[in-house]
Amino acid sequence: MAKEKTITVEQVGSPIRRPGDQRATLVGLGLNKLGRRSTLEDTPAVRGMIAKVGHLVRVVEA
């Protein structure tokens, strides 16, 4: 069985005064507080979500 590729993201920006769709994207990524980290499967959908809120998150190198 092949090893699944994963990506870890950390929230570095606040969703305060951001549009509702950006807040919902953070929740979809499993983030809701500054400094929280979430490890997700590396798929095009997840990459698109990260791109949408790229100013609020950073990709953590494992």
mmCIF file of the N, C-alpha and C atoms, coordinates in Angstrom:
data_MODEL
# 
_entry.id   MODEL 
# 
loop_
_atom_site.group_PDB 
_atom_site.id 
_atom_site.type_symbol 
_atom_site.label_atom_id 
_atom_site.label_alt_id 
_atom_site.label_comp_id 
_atom_site.label_asym_id 
_atom_site.label_entity_id 
_atom_site.label_seq_id 
_atom_site.pdbx_PDB_ins_code 
_atom_site.Cartn_x 
_atom_site.Cartn_y 
_atom_site.Cartn_z 
_atom_site.occupancy 
_atom_site.B_iso_or_equiv 
_atom_site.pdbx_formal_charge 
_atom_site.auth_seq_id 
_atom_site.auth_comp_id 
_atom_site.auth_asym_id 
_atom_site.auth_atom_id 
_atom_site.pdbx_PDB_model_num 
ATOM 1   N N  . MET A 1 1  ? 0.847   -1.190 0.000  1.00 0.00 ? 1  MET A N  1 
ATOM 2   C CA . MET A 1 1  ? 0.000   0.000  0.000  1.00 0.00 ? 1  MET A CA 1 
ATOM 3   C C  . MET A 1 1  ? 0.886   1.246  0.000  1.00 0.00 ? 1  MET A C  1 
ATOM 4   N N  . ALA A 1 2  ? 0.606   2.179  -0.887 1.00 0.00 ? 2  ALA A N  1 
ATOM 5   C CA . ALA A 1 2  ? 1.402   3.394  -1.000 1.00 0.00 ? 2  ALA A CA 1 
ATOM 6   C C  . ALA A 1 2  ? 1.137   4.329  0.174  1.00 0.00 ? 2  ALA A C  1 
ATOM 7   N N  . LYS A 1 3  ? 2.168   5.030  0.589  1.00 0.00 ? 3  LYS A N  1 
ATOM 8   C CA . LYS A 1 3  ? 2.035   5.983  1.682  1.00 0.00 ? 3  LYS A CA 1 
ATOM 9   C C  . LYS A 1 3  ? 1.281   7.214  1.183  1.00 0.00 ? 3  LYS A C  1 
ATOM 10  N N  . GLU A 1 4  ? 0.276   7.622  1.936  1.00 0.00 ? 4  GLU A N  1 
ATOM 11  C CA . GLU A 1 4  ? -0.492  8.802  1.551  1.00 0.00 ? 4  GLU A CA 1 
ATOM 12  C C  . GLU A 1 4  ? 0.331   10.059 1.800  1.00 0.00 ? 4  GLU A C  1 
ATOM 13  N N  . LYS A 1 5  ? 0.234   10.991 0.877  1.00 0.00 ? 5  LYS A N  1 
ATOM 14  C CA . LYS A 1 5  ? 0.896   12.274 1.076  1.00 0.00 ? 5  LYS A CA 1 
ATOM 15  C C  . LYS A 1 5  ? 0.011   13.140 1.945  1.00 0.00 ? 5  LYS A C  1 
ATOM 16  N N  . THR A 1 6  ? 0.642   13.796 2.913  1.00 0.00 ? 6  THR A N  1 
ATOM 17  C CA . THR A 1 6  ? -0.109  14.691 3.789  1.00 0.00 ? 6  THR A CA 1 
ATOM 18  C C  . THR A 1 6  ? 0.543   16.057 3.779  1.00 0.00 ? 6  THR A C  1 
ATOM 19  N N  . ILE A 1 7  ? -0.220  17.033 4.225  1.00 0.00 ? 7  ILE A N  1 
ATOM 20  C CA . ILE A 1 7  ? 0.257   18.402 4.317  1.00 0.00 ? 7  ILE A CA 1 
ATOM 21  C C  . ILE A 1 7  ? -0.223  18.953 5.652  1.00 0.00 ? 7  ILE A C  1 
ATOM 22  N N  . THR A 1 8  ? 0.652   19.674 6.348  1.00 0.00 ? 8  THR A N  1 
ATOM 23  C CA . THR A 1 8  ? 0.308   20.259 7.638  1.00 0.00 ? 8  THR A CA 1 
ATOM 24  C C  . THR A 1 8  ? 0.235   21.770 7.474  1.00 0.00 ? 8  THR A C  1 
ATOM 25  N N  . VAL A 1 9  ? -0.865  22.349 7.933  1.00 0.00 ? 9  VAL A N  1 
ATOM 26  C CA . VAL A 1 9  ? -1.040  23.800 7.867  1.00 0.00 ? 9  VAL A CA 1 
ATOM 27  C C  . VAL A 1 9  ? -1.234  24.337 9.278  1.00 0.00 ? 9  VAL A C  1 
ATOM 28  N N  . GLU A 1 10 ? -0.760  25.557 9.487  1.00 0.00 ? 10 GLU A N  1 
ATOM 29  C CA . GLU A 1 10 ? -0.887  26.228 10.776 1.00 0.00 ? 10 GLU A CA 1 
ATOM 30  C C  . GLU A 1 10 ? -1.566  27.569 10.550 1.00 0.00 ? 10 GLU A C  1 
ATOM 31  N N  . GLN A 1 11 ? -2.502  27.901 11.411 1.00 0.00 ? 11 GLN A N  1 
ATOM 32  C CA . GLN A 1 11 ? -3.190  29.180 11.293 1.00 0.00 ? 11 GLN A CA 1 
ATOM 33  C C  . GLN A 1 11 ? -2.318  30.268 11.906 1.00 0.00 ? 11 GLN A C  1 
ATOM 34  N N  . VAL A 1 12 ? -2.032  31.305 11.136 1.00 0.00 ? 12 VAL A N  1 
ATOM 35  C CA . VAL A 1 12 ? -1.191  32.402 11.612 1.00 0.00 ? 12 VAL A CA 1 
ATOM 36  C C  . VAL A 1 12 ? -1.919  33.750 11.566 1.00 0.00 ? 12 VAL A C  1 
ATOM 37  N N  . GLY A 1 13 ? -3.122  33.774 11.013 1.00 0.00 ? 13 GLY A N  1 
ATOM 38  C CA . GLY A 1 13 ? -3.881  35.009 10.931 1.00 0.00 ? 13 GLY A CA 1 
ATOM 39  C C  . GLY A 1 13 ? -5.276  34.839 11.494 1.00 0.00 ? 13 GLY A C  1 
ATOM 40  N N  . SER A 1 14 ? -5.835  35.940 11.976 1.00 0.00 ? 14 SER A N  1 
ATOM 41  C CA . SER A 1 14 ? -7.160  35.906 12.582 1.00 0.00 ? 14 SER A CA 1 
ATOM 42  C C  . SER A 1 14 ? -8.253  36.033 11.517 1.00 0.00 ? 14 SER A C  1 
ATOM 43  N N  . PRO A 1 15 ? -9.358  35.306 11.688 1.00 0.00 ? 15 PRO A N  1 
ATOM 44  C CA . PRO A 1 15 ? -10.472 35.443 10.753 1.00 0.00 ? 15 PRO A CA 1 
ATOM 45  C C  . PRO A 1 15 ? -11.373 36.639 11.052 1.00 0.00 ? 15 PRO A C  1 
ATOM 46  N N  . ILE A 1 16 ? -11.034 37.415 12.081 1.00 0.00 ? 16 ILE A N  1 
ATOM 47  C CA . ILE A 1 16 ? -11.839 38.590 12.420 1.00 0.00 ? 16 ILE A CA 1 
ATOM 48  C C  . ILE A 1 16 ? -11.775 39.584 11.261 1.00 0.00 ? 16 ILE A C  1 
ATOM 49  N N  . ARG A 1 17 ? -12.930 40.131 10.893 1.00 0.00 ? 17 ARG A N  1 
ATOM 50  C CA . ARG A 1 17 ? -13.082 41.085 9.797  1.00 0.00 ? 17 ARG A CA 1 
ATOM 51  C C  . ARG A 1 17 ? -12.726 40.479 8.439  1.00 0.00 ? 17 ARG A C  1 
ATOM 52  N N  . ARG A 1 18 ? -12.920 39.173 8.308  1.00 0.00 ? 18 ARG A N  1 
ATOM 53  C CA . ARG A 1 18 ? -12.735 38.488 7.029  1.00 0.00 ? 18 ARG A CA 1 
ATOM 54  C C  . ARG A 1 18 ? -14.095 38.029 6.534  1.00 0.00 ? 18 ARG A C  1 
ATOM 55  N N  . PRO A 1 19 ? -14.245 37.840 5.234  1.00 0.00 ? 19 PRO A N  1 
ATOM 56  C CA . PRO A 1 19 ? -15.524 37.358 4.694  1.00 0.00 ? 19 PRO A CA 1 
ATOM 57  C C  . PRO A 1 19 ? -15.884 35.978 5.246  1.00 0.00 ? 19 PRO A C  1 
ATOM 58  N N  . GLY A 1 20 ? -17.163 35.711 5.282  1.00 0.00 ? 20 GLY A N  1 
ATOM 59  C CA . GLY A 1 20 ? -17.664 34.449 5.816  1.00 0.00 ? 20 GLY A CA 1 
ATOM 60  C C  . GLY A 1 20 ? -17.137 33.228 5.104  1.00 0.00 ? 20 GLY A C  1 
ATOM 61  N N  . ASP A 1 21 ? -16.898 33.332 3.788  1.00 0.00 ? 21 ASP A N  1 
ATOM 62  C CA . ASP A 1 21 ? -16.396 32.162 3.067  1.00 0.00 ? 21 ASP A CA 1 
ATOM 63  C C  . ASP A 1 21 ? -14.965 31.825 3.485  1.00 0.00 ? 21 ASP A C  1 
ATOM 64  N N  . GLN A 1 22 ? -14.174 32.833 3.861  1.00 0.00 ? 22 GLN A N  1 
ATOM 65  C CA . GLN A 1 22 ? -12.825 32.555 4.342  1.00 0.00 ? 22 GLN A CA 1 
ATOM 66  C C  . GLN A 1 22 ? -12.868 31.910 5.725  1.00 0.00 ? 22 GLN A C  1 
ATOM 67  N N  . ARG A 1 23 ? -13.775 32.345 6.572  1.00 0.00 ? 23 ARG A N  1 
ATOM 68  C CA . ARG A 1 23 ? -13.946 31.718 7.886  1.00 0.00 ? 23 ARG A CA 1 
ATOM 69  C C  . ARG A 1 23 ? -14.360 30.257 7.720  1.00 0.00 ? 23 ARG A C  1 
ATOM 70  N N  . ALA A 1 24 ? -15.284 30.006 6.808  1.00 0.00 ? 24 ALA A N  1 
ATOM 71  C CA . ALA A 1 24 ? -15.762 28.645 6.568  1.00 0.00 ? 24 ALA A CA 1 
ATOM 72  C C  . ALA A 1 24 ? -14.638 27.766 6.010  1.00 0.00 ? 24 ALA A C  1 
ATOM 73  N N  . THR A 1 25 ? -13.776 28.350 5.189  1.00 0.00 ? 25 THR A N  1 
ATOM 74  C CA . THR A 1 25 ? -12.651 27.593 4.646  1.00 0.00 ? 25 THR A CA 1 
ATOM 75  C C  . THR A 1 25 ? -11.692 27.186 5.759  1.00 0.00 ? 25 THR A C  1 
ATOM 76  N N  . LEU A 1 26 ? -11.432 28.085 6.705  1.00 0.00 ? 26 LEU A N  1 
ATOM 77  C CA . LEU A 1 26 ? -10.575 27.740 7.846  1.00 0.00 ? 26 LEU A CA 1 
ATOM 78  C C  . LEU A 1 26 ? -11.172 26.586 8.642  1.00 0.00 ? 26 LEU A C  1 
ATOM 79  N N  . VAL A 1 27 ? -12.479 26.633 8.879  1.00 0.00 ? 27 VAL A N  1 
ATOM 80  C CA . VAL A 1 27 ? -13.146 25.545 9.604  1.00 0.00 ? 27 VAL A CA 1 
ATOM 81  C C  . VAL A 1 27 ? -13.041 24.252 8.813  1.00 0.00 ? 27 VAL A C  1 
ATOM 82  N N  . GLY A 1 28 ? -13.186 24.340 7.499  1.00 0.00 ? 28 GLY A N  1 
ATOM 83  C CA . GLY A 1 28 ? -13.060 23.166 6.643  1.00 0.00 ? 28 GLY A CA 1 
ATOM 84  C C  . GLY A 1 28 ? -11.667 22.554 6.693  1.00 0.00 ? 28 GLY A C  1 
ATOM 85  N N  . LEU A 1 29 ? -10.668 23.393 6.938  1.00 0.00 ? 29 LEU A N  1 
ATOM 86  C CA . LEU A 1 29 ? -9.304  22.904 7.078  1.00 0.00 ? 29 LEU A CA 1 
ATOM 87  C C  . LEU A 1 29 ? -9.023  22.392 8.485  1.00 0.00 ? 29 LEU A C  1 
ATOM 88  N N  . GLY A 1 30 ? -9.990  22.541 9.380  1.00 0.00 ? 30 GLY A N  1 
ATOM 89  C CA . GLY A 1 30 ? -9.810  22.074 10.756 1.00 0.00 ? 30 GLY A CA 1 
ATOM 90  C C  . GLY A 1 30 ? -9.108  23.081 11.639 1.00 0.00 ? 30 GLY A C  1 
ATOM 91  N N  . LEU A 1 31 ? -9.150  24.347 11.258 1.00 0.00 ? 31 LEU A N  1 
ATOM 92  C CA . LEU A 1 31 ? -8.495  25.400 12.026 1.00 0.00 ? 31 LEU A CA 1 
ATOM 93  C C  . LEU A 1 31 ? -9.536  26.350 12.596 1.00 0.00 ? 31 LEU A C  1 
ATOM 94  N N  . ASN A 1 32 ? -9.285  26.857 13.806 1.00 0.00 ? 32 ASN A N  1 
ATOM 95  C CA . ASN A 1 32 ? -10.204 27.845 14.367 1.00 0.00 ? 32 ASN A CA 1 
ATOM 96  C C  . ASN A 1 32 ? -9.548  28.772 15.373 1.00 0.00 ? 32 ASN A C  1 
ATOM 97  N N  . LYS A 1 33 ? -8.269  28.578 15.668 1.00 0.00 ? 33 LYS A N  1 
ATOM 98  C CA . LYS A 1 33 ? -7.562  29.456 16.598 1.00 0.00 ? 33 LYS A CA 1 
ATOM 99  C C  . LYS A 1 33 ? -6.137  29.653 16.096 1.00 0.00 ? 33 LYS A C  1 
ATOM 100 N N  . LEU A 1 34 ? -5.548  30.792 16.437 1.00 0.00 ? 34 LEU A N  1 
ATOM 101 C CA . LEU A 1 34 ? -4.170  31.061 16.043 1.00 0.00 ? 34 LEU A CA 1 
ATOM 102 C C  . LEU A 1 34 ? -3.242  30.003 16.615 1.00 0.00 ? 34 LEU A C  1 
ATOM 103 N N  . GLY A 1 35 ? -2.301  29.552 15.810 1.00 0.00 ? 35 GLY A N  1 
ATOM 104 C CA . GLY A 1 35 ? -1.337  28.556 16.248 1.00 0.00 ? 35 GLY A CA 1 
ATOM 105 C C  . GLY A 1 35 ? -1.799  27.126 16.095 1.00 0.00 ? 35 GLY A C  1 
ATOM 106 N N  . ARG A 1 36 ? -3.077  26.909 15.781 1.00 0.00 ? 36 ARG A N  1 
ATOM 107 C CA . ARG A 1 36 ? -3.584  25.545 15.600 1.00 0.00 ? 36 ARG A CA 1 
ATOM 108 C C  . ARG A 1 36 ? -2.978  24.947 14.354 1.00 0.00 ? 36 ARG A C  1 
ATOM 109 N N  . ARG A 1 37 ? -2.677  23.661 14.422 1.00 0.00 ? 37 ARG A N  1 
ATOM 110 C CA . ARG A 1 37 ? -2.157  22.939 13.261 1.00 0.00 ? 37 ARG A CA 1 
ATOM 111 C C  . ARG A 1 37 ? -3.113  21.829 12.890 1.00 0.00 ? 37 ARG A C  1 
ATOM 112 N N  . SER A 1 38 ? -3.152  21.545 11.604 1.00 0.00 ? 38 SER A N  1 
ATOM 113 C CA . SER A 1 38 ? -4.018  20.490 11.097 1.00 0.00 ? 38 SER A CA 1 
ATOM 114 C C  . SER A 1 38 ? -3.261  19.746 10.002 1.00 0.00 ? 38 SER A C  1 
ATOM 115 N N  . THR A 1 39 ? -3.279  18.414 10.078 1.00 0.00 ? 39 THR A N  1 
ATOM 116 C CA . THR A 1 39 ? -2.648  17.584 9.056  1.00 0.00 ? 39 THR A CA 1 
ATOM 117 C C  . THR A 1 39 ? -3.734  17.000 8.177  1.00 0.00 ? 39 THR A C  1 
ATOM 118 N N  . LEU A 1 40 ? -3.618  17.263 6.880  1.00 0.00 ? 40 LEU A N  1 
ATOM 119 C CA . LEU A 1 40 ? -4.653  16.891 5.918  1.00 0.00 ? 40 LEU A CA 1 
ATOM 120 C C  . LEU A 1 40 ? -4.045  16.100 4.772  1.00 0.00 ? 40 LEU A C  1 
ATOM 121 N N  . GLU A 1 41 ? -4.895  15.367 4.080  1.00 0.00 ? 41 GLU A N  1 
ATOM 122 C CA . GLU A 1 41 ? -4.468  14.657 2.881  1.00 0.00 ? 41 GLU A CA 1 
ATOM 123 C C  . GLU A 1 41 ? -4.160  15.678 1.793  1.00 0.00 ? 41 GLU A C  1 
ATOM 124 N N  . ASP A 1 42 ? -3.077  15.471 1.075  1.00 0.00 ? 42 ASP A N  1 
ATOM 125 C CA . ASP A 1 42 ? -2.644  16.413 0.045  1.00 0.00 ? 42 ASP A CA 1 
ATOM 126 C C  . ASP A 1 42 ? -3.396  16.138 -1.252 1.00 0.00 ? 42 ASP A C  1 
ATOM 127 N N  . THR A 1 43 ? -4.514  16.849 -1.432 1.00 0.00 ? 43 THR A N  1 
ATOM 128 C CA . THR A 1 43 ? -5.334  16.708 -2.627 1.00 0.00 ? 43 THR A CA 1 
ATOM 129 C C  . THR A 1 43 ? -5.475  18.076 -3.299 1.00 0.00 ? 43 THR A C  1 
ATOM 130 N N  . PRO A 1 44 ? -5.893  18.114 -4.553 1.00 0.00 ? 44 PRO A N  1 
ATOM 131 C CA . PRO A 1 44 ? -6.111  19.402 -5.213 1.00 0.00 ? 44 PRO A CA 1 
ATOM 132 C C  . PRO A 1 44 ? -7.152  20.265 -4.483 1.00 0.00 ? 44 PRO A C  1 
ATOM 133 N N  . ALA A 1 45 ? -8.163  19.637 -3.904 1.00 0.00 ? 45 ALA A N  1 
ATOM 134 C CA . ALA A 1 45 ? -9.193  20.401 -3.187 1.00 0.00 ? 45 ALA A CA 1 
ATOM 135 C C  . ALA A 1 45 ? -8.605  21.091 -1.962 1.00 0.00 ? 45 ALA A C  1 
ATOM 136 N N  . VAL A 1 46 ? -7.784  20.373 -1.224 1.00 0.00 ? 46 VAL A N  1 
ATOM 137 C CA . VAL A 1 46 ? -7.154  20.956 -0.034 1.00 0.00 ? 46 VAL A CA 1 
ATOM 138 C C  . VAL A 1 46 ? -6.180  22.050 -0.448 1.00 0.00 ? 46 VAL A C  1 
ATOM 139 N N  . ARG A 1 47 ? -5.436  21.823 -1.518 1.00 0.00 ? 47 ARG A N  1 
ATOM 140 C CA . ARG A 1 47 ? -4.509  22.852 -2.015 1.00 0.00 ? 47 ARG A CA 1 
ATOM 141 C C  . ARG A 1 47 ? -5.267  24.129 -2.395 1.00 0.00 ? 47 ARG A C  1 
ATOM 142 N N  . GLY A 1 48 ? -6.450  23.967 -3.000 1.00 0.00 ? 48 GLY A N  1 
ATOM 143 C CA . GLY A 1 48 ? -7.260  25.122 -3.356 1.00 0.00 ? 48 GLY A CA 1 
ATOM 144 C C  . GLY A 1 48 ? -7.757  25.873 -2.137 1.00 0.00 ? 48 GLY A C  1 
ATOM 145 N N  . MET A 1 49 ? -8.126  25.133 -1.094 1.00 0.00 ? 49 MET A N  1 
ATOM 146 C CA . MET A 1 49 ? -8.576  25.770 0.147  1.00 0.00 ? 49 MET A CA 1 
ATOM 147 C C  . MET A 1 49 ? -7.428  26.552 0.780  1.00 0.00 ? 49 MET A C  1 
ATOM 148 N N  . ILE A 1 50 ? -6.233  25.978 0.760  1.00 0.00 ? 50 ILE A N  1 
ATOM 149 C CA . ILE A 1 50 ? -5.069  26.661 1.323  1.00 0.00 ? 50 ILE A CA 1 
ATOM 150 C C  . ILE A 1 50 ? -4.771  27.927 0.527  1.00 0.00 ? 50 ILE A C  1 
ATOM 151 N N  . ALA A 1 51 ? -4.904  27.857 -0.789 1.00 0.00 ? 51 ALA A N  1 
ATOM 152 C CA . ALA A 1 51 ? -4.655  29.027 -1.627 1.00 0.00 ? 51 ALA A CA 1 
ATOM 153 C C  . ALA A 1 51 ? -5.653  30.139 -1.332 1.00 0.00 ? 51 ALA A C  1 
ATOM 154 N N  . LYS A 1 52 ? -6.889  29.758 -1.027 1.00 0.00 ? 52 LYS A N  1 
ATOM 155 C CA . LYS A 1 52 ? -7.933  30.752 -0.763 1.00 0.00 ? 52 LYS A CA 1 
ATOM 156 C C  . LYS A 1 52 ? -7.653  31.550 0.506  1.00 0.00 ? 52 LYS A C  1 
ATOM 157 N N  . VAL A 1 53 ? -7.094  30.885 1.511  1.00 0.00 ? 53 VAL A N  1 
ATOM 158 C CA . VAL A 1 53 ? -6.799  31.567 2.779  1.00 0.00 ? 53 VAL A CA 1 
ATOM 159 C C  . VAL A 1 53 ? -5.294  31.585 3.044  1.00 0.00 ? 53 VAL A C  1 
ATOM 160 N N  . GLY A 1 54 ? -4.519  31.696 1.979  1.00 0.00 ? 54 GLY A N  1 
ATOM 161 C CA . GLY A 1 54 ? -3.062  31.671 2.090  1.00 0.00 ? 54 GLY A CA 1 
ATOM 162 C C  . GLY A 1 54 ? -2.495  32.765 2.963  1.00 0.00 ? 54 GLY A C  1 
ATOM 163 N N  . HIS A 1 55 ? -3.208  33.883 3.091  1.00 0.00 ? 55 HIS A N  1 
ATOM 164 C CA . HIS A 1 55 ? -2.753  34.982 3.928  1.00 0.00 ? 55 HIS A CA 1 
ATOM 165 C C  . HIS A 1 55 ? -3.035  34.727 5.408  1.00 0.00 ? 55 HIS A C  1 
ATOM 166 N N  . LEU A 1 56 ? -3.790  33.671 5.727  1.00 0.00 ? 56 LEU A N  1 
ATOM 167 C CA . LEU A 1 56 ? -4.127  33.349 7.114  1.00 0.00 ? 56 LEU A CA 1 
ATOM 168 C C  . LEU A 1 56 ? -3.452  32.079 7.611  1.00 0.00 ? 56 LEU A C  1 
ATOM 169 N N  . VAL A 1 57 ? -2.857  31.307 6.720  1.00 0.00 ? 57 VAL A N  1 
ATOM 170 C CA . VAL A 1 57 ? -2.237  30.047 7.105  1.00 0.00 ? 57 VAL A CA 1 
ATOM 171 C C  . VAL A 1 57 ? -0.834  29.939 6.515  1.00 0.00 ? 57 VAL A C  1 
ATOM 172 N N  . ARG A 1 58 ? -0.051  29.003 7.060  1.00 0.00 ? 58 ARG A N  1 
ATOM 173 C CA . ARG A 1 58 ? 1.242   28.696 6.461  1.00 0.00 ? 58 ARG A CA 1 
ATOM 174 C C  . ARG A 1 58 ? 1.397   27.191 6.464  1.00 0.00 ? 58 ARG A C  1 
ATOM 175 N N  . VAL A 1 59 ? 2.107   26.692 5.462  1.00 0.00 ? 59 VAL A N  1 
ATOM 176 C CA . VAL A 1 59 ? 2.357   25.258 5.347  1.00 0.00 ? 59 VAL A CA 1 
ATOM 177 C C  . VAL A 1 59 ? 3.592   24.952 6.183  1.00 0.00 ? 59 VAL A C  1 
ATOM 178 N N  . VAL A 1 60 ? 3.457   23.957 7.067  1.00 0.00 ? 60 VAL A N  1 
ATOM 179 C CA . VAL A 1 60 ? 4.550   23.576 7.963  1.00 0.00 ? 60 VAL A CA 1 
ATOM 180 C C  . VAL A 1 60 ? 5.293   22.410 7.345  1.00 0.00 ? 60 VAL A C  1 
ATOM 181 N N  . GLU A 1 61 ? 6.594   22.536 7.247  1.00 0.00 ? 61 GLU A N  1 
ATOM 182 C CA . GLU A 1 61 ? 7.425   21.461 6.719  1.00 0.00 ? 61 GLU A CA 1 
ATOM 183 C C  . GLU A 1 61 ? 7.633   20.425 7.818  1.00 0.00 ? 61 GLU A C  1 
ATOM 184 N N  . ALA A 1 62 ? 7.368   19.162 7.510  1.00 0.00 ? 62 ALA A N  1 
ATOM 185 C CA . ALA A 1 62 ? 7.461   18.121 8.533  1.00 0.00 ? 62 ALA A CA 1 
ATOM 186 C C  . ALA A 1 62 ? 8.875   17.629 8.730  1.00 0.00 ? 62 ALA A C  1 
# 
